Amino acid sequence: MLDVFVALSLLVIGSFAGTSSNNTGCLCTFGQPCWPTEDQFAELESQVSQPLIYPVPSASPCYPATDPSGNCTQVAQEWVDGSWRSSMPGSMEAPNFESFIFKNGTISACYLNTSLGASCEQGNVPVIGVDARTPQDIQAAINFALQYDLKLVVKNTGHDFLGRSAGRGAFVVWTHNMKSITYDAQFTPQGAPANETYQALTVGAGVQWYEAYATANQNGRMMVGGLSLGGSVGAGGGWLQGGGHSALSPTYGLGVDNAIEISVVTSTGAYLTVNNNQYSDLFWALRGGGGGTFGIVTSVTYRTYQQLPVVMYYVQANVTNATVMKELIGGVLRLQPNLTDEGWGGYGSFGNDSMDFFGIIPNVSTTAANISTQPLTDYLLGLEVQGVSSVAGFYAFDSWYEWYTYLWSEAGQNGVNIMFTSRLLSRDTLANRYSDVAEILYDCQASFDMIAGGKVSQIDPDSAGVNPAWRNAIVETTCGVSWQEGATAEEIAGLTDQLKVWIKDTYDLTPQDGAYFNEASLYEIDWQYTFFGSHYTKLKEIKDKYDPYRLFVVAEGVGSEDWNEELTCRC
């Protein structure tokens, strides 16, 4: 093990040197005198089922640039593949979260582009951790982190847009390899009456949605779950704990509405199975109160639905000038509630001179699908006199799973330096402020997800810990910024300032509408209310109850206001 520690030290010790341990209310990170010794880590390794892991940045095989330590050609080929990135404990979907920007503007990073001449540094990637395969592995890791007061990070796939799966100098619990999947046609939650049964799928914390969908399909079932090119979204981690939206949500609800039971290890080391019958307060909080906050989830049981055929509606429009484009954006937004009320869910984007959108609806004929989308088709055709050209079409699939594999099996969407902000748009906003919203969305060339309304709006807002704003929402919109490797801290700060402008503009226009915790910015205004709404106080009480040691803390997560900006020292 000594040679591993030496290699790790060569990679990161220079950038961590000079830090000092504060033994009063601060966490211990790599390079401080309080950091555990090699023998102490060896003792931990003897208590877990797998060797300890030493995460490194995604591009590390490309270094040294003159004599790469690994296959850099393969790294370049796989760079945007979500499955590849999720298979490594140090890789994040958005590589900017592998980097660390110091207050003086220096950046610690490891770039794929070796021609930039920079060295490969550890950046924001945790330095050591546990490859958890069992709840007992997690219990041992938690006990170790508490014993040495370590900064703890929980990582599954790294599909995260607030950097919560990373932590400079941190100790990580990696749950990606907890891959058990079980289908039970007569699942009864613990503590429930014997006649309360579900056709359910139980997934380990590391199962990704493409794996869950395949198993469900083998049993003639489908599920409400996440979508991403390359399959980087996990089924048993942050997706659910942040709320969990899907193209099927207007028909079947959010992820939190479909979770039946959750198993979790808390900071006290307790391994709990929670549902509506036992530890119901923690079950409530885990469904929307945010990942990495209340404990480490080991498995989730979801209800499933009969596999049904779906119809996909696709529409594309091209516009000749900005005024008409803004009018189009407003008009399309105004029509979204009609579609979600019918059961349509889907995804779209607005450019400076174009719009693309596709949606699906289960178990209807193409004729019925045509009728329910006619208002949108007719609206776009009505803009032809203003120079808008549009095309629309329908595609029928024998099953939801056939549609999924047709559209989402290719790699992509990952490996880009990106930050963005999101906003949930309520039915009232779309009815009365669509023109004002259109101005902002045109400026930022926004994407829009039609993943609420319908069934989502019919469920009691207090049935789960998720932000009650979801029950009024129809659409989630996102505005983002991105940059190339090697950008300076000043350049990134300039892009961040632009992002903050969009955040303020949308907040001022829609202060009650909230944002999606899993797809948002570190700079959201009034983040407690924006992410959690009126549920925040109750969520904080539940966190204090089940995490008395305050072990779990993530950026803008419940209780993070009790910590400094770096989340290393308690205020």
NUPA-302708 format. One line per 5 residues: number of its first residue (from 1); their letters; for each residue y, z, x of C-alpha. Coordinates in pm, 1 decimal. Example, Ala and Ser with C-alpha at 12.3 -4.5 7.8 and 13.67 -1.06 7.14 Angstrom:
% residues 2
1) AS) -450.0:780.0:1230.0  -106.0:714.0:1367.0;
//
This chain:
% residues 571
1) MLDVF) 0.0:0.0:0.0  232.7:59.4:295.0  283.7:-312.3:359.8  390.7:-360.3:-2.8  651.7:-88.0:32.8;
6) VALSL) 774.6:-244.5:356.8  807.3:-587.4:194.0  987.9:-437.4:-102.9  1224.7:-250.2:125.0  1309.0:-566.5:317.9;
11) LVIGS) 1395.6:-735.0:-10.0  1611.7:-468.4:-165.5  1692.5:-174.2:59.6  2007.7:-332.0:195.6  2164.2:-378.0:-144.7;
16) FAGTS) 2066.5:-27.6:-261.5  2167.9:158.8:52.4  2460.4:392.1:23.7  2380.1:523.2:-324.2  2338.0:895.9:-360.9;
21) SNNTG) 2143.7:1110.0:-600.6  2330.0:1317.5:-853.9  2093.4:1590.5:-960.4  2298.6:1685.5:-1265.3  2236.8:1460.2:-1561.0;
26) CLCTF) 2175.0:1139.7:-1364.2  1865.6:926.4:-1334.3  1698.1:846.2:-1005.8  1690.7:484.7:-886.1  1539.7:310.6:-585.5;
31) GQPCW) 1708.4:389.0:-254.5  1818.9:739.6:-349.2  1672.9:1048.5:-176.0  1518.1:1152.2:-508.4  1303.4:836.6:-527.1;
36) PTEDQ) 929.6:921.2:-523.2  739.4:882.5:-199.1  455.7:642.1:-133.0  205.9:927.0:-176.0  356.2:1022.9:-509.6;
41) FAELE) 329.6:665.3:-634.4  -28.6:658.8:-505.5  -102.2:961.7:-720.9  36.1:776.6:-1023.8  -175.9:473.1:-939.0;
46) SQVSQ) -486.8:691.9:-945.8  -403.4:788.1:-1305.6  -366.4:437.7:-1453.5  -611.9:155.9:-1514.0  -440.0:-109.6:-1300.5;
51) PLIYP) -272.8:-123.2:-959.0  99.9:-59.8:-967.9  317.5:-368.8:-994.7  609.9:-470.2:-774.3  824.0:-709.9:-980.6;
56) VPSAS) 1024.7:-978.0:-803.3  1276.6:-1234.4:-933.3  1144.0:-1560.2:-1078.3  1256.3:-1773.4:-783.4  1123.8:-1544.3:-508.8;
61) PCYPA) 832.7:-1780.9:-415.9  1100.2:-2027.2:-295.0  1212.6:-1791.7:-16.8  1265.6:-1790.6:272.7  1408.0:-2135.4:203.6;
66) TDPSG) 1284.9:-2269.4:539.7  929.3:-2144.5:483.7  868.5:-2058.7:115.3  629.3:-1772.0:48.4  487.6:-1948.6:-257.9;
71) NCTQV) 472.3:-2278.3:-444.4  839.5:-2353.6:-507.7  755.9:-2692.4:-659.1  555.5:-2519.6:-930.8  835.4:-2269.3:-989.3;
76) AQEWV) 1080.4:-2555.7:-1046.6  838.6:-2729.1:-1283.4  773.4:-2412.9:-1485.0  1129.3:-2278.5:-1480.5  1205.6:-2338.9:-1850.4;
81) DGSWR) 856.8:-2247.1:-1977.3  866.4:-1926.4:-2180.4  495.9:-1851.9:-2138.4  522.8:-1885.3:-1760.8  828.5:-1661.9:-1744.1;
86) SSMPG) 673.2:-1398.4:-1969.4  362.9:-1381.3:-1748.5  559.0:-1222.9:-1461.0  689.4:-864.8:-1471.7  1013.5:-951.4:-1290.5;
91) SMEAP) 1106.6:-1265.7:-1482.7  1357.1:-1269.1:-1768.6  1400.7:-1546.5:-2023.9  1768.5:-1568.4:-1926.4  1773.0:-1544.7:-1543.7;
96) NFESF) 2129.0:-1410.7:-1537.6  1976.9:-1076.4:-1637.1  1776.4:-1084.9:-1314.5  2109.6:-1076.4:-1128.4  2346.1:-786.3:-1070.4;
101) IFKNG) 2723.9:-817.6:-1035.4  2892.6:-539.9:-839.0  3240.0:-421.1:-931.6  3379.5:-591.3:-619.3  3249.6:-929.2:-742.2;
106) TISAC) 2949.3:-951.5:-511.0  2637.8:-1085.7:-682.4  2284.1:-978.0:-596.1  2055.8:-1259.2:-714.2  1769.6:-1491.1:-627.5;
111) YLNTS) 1857.2:-1852.8:-712.5  1613.2:-2135.4:-772.6  1859.5:-2366.5:-597.6  1797.1:-2268.4:-236.6  2058.1:-2519.5:-115.4;
116) LGASC) 2324.9:-2269.7:-222.3  2246.5:-2088.9:102.0  2214.7:-1745.0:-55.5  1935.1:-1502.8:26.1  1686.7:-1383.1:-235.2;
121) EQGNV) 1776.3:-1031.1:-348.6  1619.7:-803.0:-608.2  1930.4:-799.7:-826.8  1867.9:-632.5:-1162.3  1488.6:-659.9:-1149.6;
126) PVIGV) 1297.9:-326.4:-1156.6  1127.1:-249.6:-826.6  796.6:-88.7:-925.4  604.7:-3.7:-1238.2  289.6:26.0:-1443.8;
131) DARTP) 93.0:-268.6:-1581.4  3.4:-90.8:-1905.0  -324.0:-183.6:-2072.5  -385.5:134.5:-2274.6  -184.2:410.8:-2442.5;
136) QDIQA) -309.8:640.0:-2167.2  -145.9:416.2:-1905.3  182.5:451.0:-2091.7  145.5:827.7:-2120.4  90.5:853.9:-1744.8;
141) AINFA) 394.9:635.0:-1676.3  615.3:838.2:-1909.8  505.0:1165.8:-1753.5  578.4:1026.9:-1406.6  922.5:901.1:-1508.9;
146) LQYDL) 1007.5:1240.4:-1654.9  873.0:1429.1:-1353.8  1101.7:1239.9:-1115.8  1383.9:1169.0:-1363.1  1350.8:794.1:-1309.6;
151) KLVVK) 1550.2:523.4:-1478.7  1286.4:372.7:-1708.0  1273.9:16.5:-1840.2  1026.2:-116.6:-2096.5  942.5:-486.7:-2068.6;
156) NTGHD) 710.5:-709.9:-2268.0  802.6:-1079.8:-2239.5  1163.5:-1053.9:-2120.8  1282.6:-1254.0:-2423.5  1603.0:-1056.0:-2453.4;
161) FLGRS) 1971.4:-1143.6:-2460.5  2125.4:-807.4:-2370.3  1937.6:-741.9:-2045.8  1738.9:-451.2:-2189.9  1417.3:-560.7:-2015.5;
166) AGRGA) 1580.6:-528.8:-1673.2  1727.7:-242.3:-1474.8  1856.4:-221.6:-1121.8  1642.6:8.6:-909.4  1437.2:104.0:-1215.0;
171) FVVWT) 1076.4:196.5:-1286.4  920.8:-37.7:-1545.0  644.5:-9.2:-1801.7  515.5:-363.6:-1854.4  327.8:-400.7:-2184.7;
176) HNMKS) 266.6:-775.9:-2166.9  -107.5:-744.4:-2103.5  -182.9:-533.5:-2410.8  -334.6:-838.3:-2581.0  -571.6:-705.2:-2847.7;
181) ITYDA) -567.3:-889.7:-3183.8  -768.5:-781.1:-3488.5  -777.3:-929.6:-3837.7  -886.4:-700.9:-4121.2  -913.4:-838.4:-4474.3;
186) QFTPQ) -917.6:-483.2:-4614.1  -687.1:-284.4:-4390.2  -593.3:63.2:-4513.4  -306.3:243.4:-4336.2  -382.8:589.6:-4203.8;
191) GAPAN) -316.2:852.1:-4468.7  -300.7:596.1:-4751.5  -522.9:599.3:-5062.2  -849.3:411.0:-5014.6  -745.2:151.9:-5271.5;
196) ETYQA) -428.6:59.2:-5077.6  -549.8:-238.2:-4875.9  -390.9:-537.2:-4705.7  -509.1:-856.4:-4544.2  -355.0:-761.4:-4213.9;
201) LTVGA) -334.8:-854.2:-3847.9  -300.2:-584.2:-3581.7  -148.5:-701.0:-3253.6  -119.8:-521.2:-2922.6  227.0:-478.2:-2776.7;
206) GVQWY) 183.9:-776.4:-2543.1  65.4:-1031.8:-2798.2  301.1:-1327.1:-2834.4  360.8:-1495.8:-3163.9  176.3:-1814.8:-3076.8;
211) EAYAT) -134.1:-1601.1:-3015.2  -90.3:-1408.7:-3340.0  -36.0:-1728.3:-3540.2  -352.3:-1886.4:-3400.6  -564.9:-1585.9:-3498.0;
216) ANQNG) -408.8:-1565.4:-3843.0  -471.6:-1936.5:-3896.4  -836.9:-1898.4:-3798.2  -863.0:-1662.1:-4094.2  -672.4:-1889.8:-4332.0;
221) RMMVG) -356.3:-1680.5:-4310.1  5.8:-1712.7:-4197.8  268.6:-1455.4:-4100.6  638.7:-1383.4:-4084.3  713.1:-1400.9:-3712.3;
226) GLSLG) 937.0:-1525.6:-3435.8  979.1:-1881.0:-3311.0  1068.7:-2010.2:-2966.4  984.7:-2315.4:-2760.5  728.3:-2212.2:-2504.4;
231) GSVGA) 619.9:-1902.9:-2697.0  820.9:-1635.7:-2516.1  876.1:-1410.2:-2819.5  648.6:-1105.6:-2841.1  492.6:-997.5:-3170.5;
236) GGGWL) 462.7:-627.2:-3094.4  787.2:-538.5:-2921.1  1160.7:-587.6:-2955.0  1142.1:-866.9:-3214.1  1021.4:-624.5:-3480.2;
241) QGGGH) 1223.3:-326.6:-3361.6  1544.1:-528.8:-3384.9  1467.0:-655.5:-3736.0  1270.6:-974.6:-3680.8  1380.0:-1292.7:-3858.8;
246) SALSP) 1179.5:-1605.0:-3936.1  1206.0:-1937.9:-4114.0  974.7:-1773.9:-4369.9  1207.4:-1476.1:-4424.1  1379.7:-1620.5:-4734.7;
251) TYGLG) 1031.4:-1634.1:-4893.1  861.5:-1322.0:-4752.2  1131.3:-1099.6:-4599.4  1211.4:-988.3:-4245.3  959.9:-870.7:-3989.3;
256) VDNAI) 1045.1:-508.6:-4071.7  952.5:-576.8:-4434.9  606.8:-694.5:-4331.2  507.0:-423.9:-4082.9  248.3:-188.9:-4232.9;
261) EISVV) 173.5:43.0:-3943.1  288.9:99.5:-3584.3  134.2:288.9:-3293.2  377.1:435.1:-3040.6  395.0:670.8:-2742.6;
266) TSTGA) 699.6:898.6:-2744.8  875.9:1064.8:-2452.2  681.0:1385.6:-2517.9  363.0:1191.1:-2440.9  247.8:1200.4:-2802.5;
271) YLTVN) 48.6:896.5:-2916.8  134.7:850.8:-3284.0  28.2:615.3:-3559.9  322.4:587.3:-3797.7  354.8:435.3:-4143.9;
276) NNQYS) 491.4:523.7:-4486.5  241.1:810.2:-4514.8  277.1:987.0:-4180.6  572.5:1017.4:-3943.6  752.8:806.4:-4200.4;
281) DLFWA) 1093.4:877.7:-4046.1  987.0:728.5:-3712.0  823.4:435.0:-3892.8  1155.4:378.0:-4069.8  1350.3:388.7:-3742.3;
286) LRGGG) 1114.6:158.8:-3550.4  1171.4:-108.1:-3814.4  1517.7:-220.1:-3711.0  1654.1:70.5:-3506.2  1622.7:-125.5:-3182.4;
291) GGTFG) 1365.7:-171.4:-2906.8  1334.9:54.9:-2603.5  1493.6:341.2:-2796.0  1243.9:563.1:-2979.9  926.3:519.9:-2776.6;
296) IVTSV) 692.3:255.8:-2636.8  510.1:63.7:-2908.3  144.4:-8.8:-2833.9  47.4:-202.1:-3148.8  180.4:-325.4:-3482.7;
301) TYRTY) -7.0:-411.5:-3801.1  145.5:-685.1:-4018.3  62.3:-809.5:-4363.2  -44.0:-1173.4:-4375.1  -22.1:-1443.4:-4640.3;
306) QQLPV) -243.2:-1726.4:-4754.2  -195.3:-2031.4:-4534.1  10.6:-2274.4:-4742.0  138.8:-2629.9:-4704.8  505.8:-2669.1:-4618.0;
311) VMYYV) 766.9:-2939.6:-4652.6  1025.9:-2986.7:-4379.5  1370.5:-3122.9:-4458.8  1566.7:-3274.2:-4172.1  1927.3:-3388.7:-4186.7;
316) QANVT) 2157.8:-3519.3:-3916.7  2523.8:-3613.7:-3948.5  2778.5:-3775.0:-3717.5  3152.8:-3726.1:-3760.9  3451.1:-3918.0:-3629.5;
321) NATVM) 3723.8:-3651.6:-3602.9  3777.4:-3276.1:-3575.0  3936.7:-3224.8:-3917.0  3641.3:-3377.5:-4097.7  3394.1:-3191.7:-3875.0;
326) KELIG) 3548.9:-2859.1:-3971.8  3536.6:-2960.5:-4336.7  3169.4:-3049.4:-4297.2  3088.3:-2714.7:-4133.5  3256.4:-2525.2:-4415.7;
331) GVLRL) 3085.7:-2731.7:-4682.4  2741.4:-2689.8:-4528.0  2791.7:-2313.3:-4499.5  2903.1:-2290.0:-4861.0  2576.0:-2451.1:-4975.2;
336) QPNLT) 2343.9:-2225.3:-4773.3  2290.4:-1960.6:-5047.6  2156.2:-2227.9:-5282.9  1891.9:-2320.3:-5027.1  1780.5:-1967.5:-4936.0;
341) DEGWG) 1759.6:-1871.0:-5303.2  1509.9:-2156.3:-5342.2  1306.9:-2025.3:-5045.9  1430.4:-2258.5:-4772.2  1458.2:-2125.6:-4417.6;
346) GYGSF) 1558.9:-2314.4:-4106.6  1779.3:-2375.2:-3806.5  2078.8:-2592.5:-3728.6  2362.7:-2654.9:-3487.9  2720.7:-2779.4:-3502.8;
351) GNDSM) 2874.6:-2988.7:-3227.3  3225.0:-3128.5:-3196.7  3119.9:-3442.3:-3381.2  2769.4:-3385.0:-3517.8  2537.6:-3156.1:-3709.0;
356) DFFGI) 2160.5:-3118.1:-3695.3  1953.8:-2908.1:-3933.3  1591.2:-2867.6:-4028.7  1440.0:-2630.9:-4280.7  1101.4:-2557.9:-4434.3;
361) IPNVS) 979.9:-2434.9:-4768.9  619.5:-2334.8:-4845.5  399.7:-2448.6:-5130.4  622.9:-2701.9:-5304.7  590.5:-3076.0:-5350.8;
366) TTAAN) 807.7:-3323.8:-5165.3  963.4:-3413.1:-5500.1  1059.3:-3051.3:-5566.5  1189.8:-3017.0:-5210.3  1405.3:-3324.8:-5261.9;
371) ISTQP) 1554.2:-3182.8:-5580.8  1640.9:-2844.0:-5427.1  1813.3:-3000.8:-5123.9  1995.7:-3269.1:-5321.0  2328.1:-3078.8:-5328.6;
376) LTDYL) 2342.5:-3078.8:-4946.4  2232.7:-3441.4:-4918.7  2488.2:-3546.1:-5179.9  2763.6:-3345.5:-5010.9  2709.5:-3526.2:-4680.9;
381) LGLEV) 2689.8:-3864.4:-4852.4  3019.4:-3783.2:-5023.4  3184.4:-3756.9:-4682.2  3102.8:-4117.4:-4595.9  3450.9:-4222.0:-4710.4;
386) QGVSS) 3585.3:-3998.2:-4431.1  3371.3:-4165.2:-4168.0  3067.0:-3937.5:-4179.3  2727.3:-4101.1:-4136.9  2416.8:-3900.7:-4222.0;
391) VAGFY) 2043.4:-3940.3:-4249.6  1795.4:-3709.2:-4421.5  1419.3:-3707.2:-4455.3  1117.1:-3505.3:-4563.3  792.3:-3439.1:-4380.8;
396) AFDSW) 491.8:-3279.8:-4549.0  246.0:-3063.2:-4354.1  -91.5:-2943.8:-4478.0  -18.7:-2592.9:-4351.4  256.3:-2381.9:-4202.4;
401) YEWYT) 50.8:-2362.4:-3882.2  36.1:-2741.1:-3857.0  416.1:-2749.6:-3879.5  444.0:-2475.4:-3617.6  220.6:-2647.3:-3362.9;
406) YLWSE) 391.7:-2981.0:-3426.5  742.5:-2850.0:-3362.4  717.5:-2545.0:-3137.4  435.2:-2596.7:-2888.3  642.0:-2765.1:-2616.6;
411) AGQNG) 792.5:-2563.0:-2332.2  1167.9:-2523.0:-2315.7  1462.4:-2308.6:-2426.9  1428.6:-2063.4:-2135.3  1551.2:-2035.5:-1778.2;
416) VNIMF) 1920.4:-2082.8:-1860.5  2201.7:-1844.7:-1766.8  2342.8:-1755.4:-2105.3  2531.7:-1494.9:-2303.3  2610.6:-1519.5:-2670.7;
421) TSRLL) 2735.5:-1335.7:-2974.4  2595.2:-1348.6:-3324.6  2730.1:-1279.2:-3669.4  2553.1:-1234.0:-3999.8  2740.6:-1416.9:-4274.7;
426) SRDTL) 2718.3:-1262.3:-4619.3  2704.3:-1440.9:-4951.0  3063.2:-1331.4:-5015.0  3182.8:-1469.5:-4679.9  3017.5:-1805.6:-4743.5;
431) ANRYS) 3170.5:-1825.0:-5089.9  3524.6:-1719.8:-5003.4  3589.9:-1758.5:-4629.7  3380.3:-2058.4:-4529.8  3682.0:-2262.0:-4416.3;
436) DVAEI) 3807.0:-1986.1:-4185.8  3457.9:-1935.0:-4043.7  3429.2:-2310.3:-3987.2  3731.2:-2303.7:-3755.3  3556.8:-2055.4:-3524.2;
441) LYDCQ) 3216.9:-2224.1:-3537.6  3373.2:-2559.4:-3454.7  3547.3:-2409.6:-3154.0  3228.8:-2255.9:-3012.0  2988.7:-2533.2:-3122.5;
446) ASFDM) 2773.5:-2275.2:-3294.8  2414.3:-2270.7:-3400.1  2321.7:-2136.6:-3741.8  1996.0:-1985.5:-3860.0  1923.0:-1987.8:-4232.4;
451) IAGGK) 1687.6:-1688.9:-4214.7  1809.5:-1441.4:-4475.8  1893.2:-1444.5:-4844.8  1611.8:-1499.9:-5092.6  1345.8:-1229.2:-5051.8;
456) VSQID) 1546.6:-1055.0:-4777.3  1827.7:-980.3:-5021.7  1588.3:-847.3:-5287.9  1457.8:-557.2:-5077.4  1607.2:-206.0:-5083.9;
461) PDSAG) 1858.5:-183.5:-4794.0  1737.8:170.1:-4718.2  1366.5:84.5:-4707.5  1380.1:35.5:-4329.0  1613.0:128.1:-4044.2;
466) VNPAW) 1739.5:-228.2:-4000.5  2111.4:-290.7:-4053.2  2179.3:-296.0:-4431.7  2404.7:-597.8:-4368.8  2086.2:-806.1:-4356.7;
471) RNAIV) 2041.3:-752.7:-4731.3  2374.0:-923.6:-4801.1  2335.5:-1192.6:-4535.2  2241.8:-1556.4:-4580.4  2297.5:-1706.3:-4236.1;
476) ETTCG) 2312.0:-1586.8:-3877.4  2549.1:-1782.0:-3653.7  2562.4:-1768.5:-3275.0  2826.2:-1872.4:-3022.1  2736.5:-1877.7:-2654.8;
481) VSWQE) 2844.0:-1953.9:-2300.6  2629.7:-2070.0:-2009.2  2677.4:-2145.2:-1641.2  2504.2:-2293.4:-1339.9  2346.0:-2094.7:-1060.0;
486) GATAE) 2590.0:-1994.9:-791.9  2882.7:-1938.5:-1027.8  3118.1:-1672.6:-894.9  3178.6:-1339.9:-1063.7  3529.1:-1462.3:-1145.8;
491) EIAGL) 3394.3:-1774.1:-1316.6  3143.9:-1569.3:-1516.8  3421.6:-1326.9:-1613.8  3625.2:-1619.3:-1746.5  3337.1:-1727.7:-1967.7;
496) TDQLK) 3291.1:-1368.7:-2080.3  3656.4:-1357.1:-2183.0  3603.2:-1666.4:-2398.4  3300.5:-1500.9:-2557.3  3510.6:-1194.1:-2634.7;
501) VWIKD) 3765.1:-1413.7:-2814.0  3493.9:-1547.4:-3046.3  3361.6:-1194.5:-3097.4  3703.0:-1067.2:-3202.4  3775.5:-1366.4:-3424.5;
506) TYDLT) 3447.6:-1336.6:-3616.6  3472.7:-957.8:-3635.7  3827.9:-968.0:-3772.2  3720.6:-1222.2:-4033.0  3392.0:-1054.3:-4133.2;
511) PQDGA) 3407.5:-683.7:-4033.6  3141.1:-578.1:-4284.9  2889.1:-853.5:-4212.6  2736.9:-711.2:-3894.0  2533.7:-878.1:-3619.7;
516) YFNEA) 2168.3:-913.1:-3521.3  2076.3:-658.7:-3253.7  1831.7:-895.7:-3081.4  2070.5:-1189.8:-3051.8  2412.0:-1060.7:-2963.3;
521) SLYEI) 2650.6:-960.7:-2687.1  2710.2:-655.7:-2472.5  3072.3:-678.1:-2588.2  3038.6:-651.1:-2966.5  3317.5:-453.5:-3134.7;
526) DWQYT) 3218.7:-118.3:-3290.4  2858.8:-185.6:-3189.6  2714.2:114.5:-3374.4  2829.9:-22.5:-3708.9  2796.9:-388.1:-3612.2;
531) FFGSH) 2427.7:-348.6:-3522.0  2313.3:-63.8:-3745.6  2569.6:-19.8:-4022.7  2549.6:296.0:-4233.3  2204.7:374.6:-4089.5;
536) YTKLK) 2337.5:473.8:-3747.1  2372.6:847.9:-3808.3  2018.5:878.3:-3942.9  1880.2:667.3:-3658.0  2050.9:893.6:-3404.5;
541) EIKDK) 1898.5:1202.2:-3568.0  1550.8:1046.8:-3554.1  1597.3:947.9:-3191.2  1699.8:1301.7:-3097.1  1390.3:1431.8:-3275.4;
546) YDPYR) 1132.5:1201.8:-3114.9  1302.7:1149.4:-2776.6  1421.5:1501.2:-2690.9  1422.7:1415.6:-2319.0  1648.9:1114.3:-2377.2;
551) LFVVA) 1414.8:903.5:-2168.0  1470.1:578.3:-2356.0  1813.0:421.2:-2328.7  1918.8:57.0:-2355.0  2254.3:-116.5:-2364.9;
556) EGVGS) 2421.7:-66.3:-2703.7  2108.5:102.3:-2834.6  2105.4:415.5:-3048.0  2225.2:707.2:-2836.0  2357.1:493.7:-2548.7;
561) EDWNE) 2708.8:624.0:-2613.0  2587.5:945.5:-2447.1  2557.0:761.4:-2112.8  2786.9:598.7:-1860.1  2834.1:222.4:-1843.5;
566) ELTCR) 2544.6:180.5:-1598.3  2316.0:391.7:-1822.7  2227.8:610.1:-1525.4  2424.9:930.3:-1591.9  2473.3:1126.1:-1911.2;
571) C) 2830.8:1173.8:-2020.5;
//
